Amino acid sequence: MRKPELAAAIAERADLSKDKASQVLNVILDEITGTVAKGQDVSLIGFGSFTVRERAARTGKNPQTGESLTIPASKTVAFKAGKALKDAVSK
């Protein structure tokens, strides 16, 4: 399911116009993105949690030359599914 399809499903279930549902979806995604970008966790009970994880610097190899190189430390986003989502998927 892509974003327009999700907005259409929200519109149908919440009795909203597709434009309004798309607007609501964009606001939700913007808030999640902004909160995680600040380094804070977003927890949606039953659905899951978005967290920021730190990756330490490490050494790697250039696959073309075999030369060793340093991969700098970075941050990434992790998602951990909640119990209700895990249960729904495992049915």
N, C-alpha and C positions, 0 to 999 in steps of 0.2 A: 504494500500500500504506500502510495506517495502522498505528499502533503496536500495536493488538491482533492484527492480521494478521501483523505482523513477529514478535511474541512467539510466536504459534502456529507460525510457520515455524521459529523457533529451537527450540521445544520438540520439534518433529518431527525435525529434523535432529540435535539433540544428545541425544535420548532423555531429555528432561526433562518434568516436568509443565508445563502451561500457566502455572500460578501461579509456579512456580520460574523459568521462562523470562522471564516478565513482570518478576519481581523482578530478575533479572540485567540485563535491558534497562534498567530504571529506574536501577540502580546505574551502569551504563555512561554513560547520558545525564547523570546527576547529576555524575559525575566530569568529563565533558567540559565541562559547563556551569560547574562550579566552577573548573576550571582556566582556562578562557577568561575568566571573570569576574575572575580575578586578573591578567589581562593576559598570560598565558602561552599559547604556541601548543600545539595538540594535533595530532600528526602520526601518522596511521595508514598505514604504508607500503603502497602499492598501492591504497589507498582514497582518501586525500586528507588535507588539512590544514585545520584551523580556526584562524584568526588574528583578532586584534583590529586593526581599522584606524581611524585617526583621520580625522575629517572636520573640515576647517577651517571657521571661521565664514565666512558669506557673506551677501550681500544677496539678497533675493527680493522678489516682489511678491504682495500679496494679490489673488487672482484676482477677487474681487467688487468691490473698490474701486480696484484698480490702485496702491494705496499701497505705497511701499517699506518693507520691514521687514528687520531683521537676524535671520538664522537662526543660532543659537549653535553653537559647535563641539560635536561629539559623537563618541562611539565607536560602532562597529558591528562585527558579526561577518562575516567573509568565509570562504568555503569554496573551496578550490582542489582540483579533482579530481586524483587520482593517475593515473599511466600505466595501471595495470591497469584502473581504472574507465573511463577514456577509451577504452581498447581494447575493453572489453566493450560499451560503448554504441555504438561505431562499427561493430560487426559487422552 
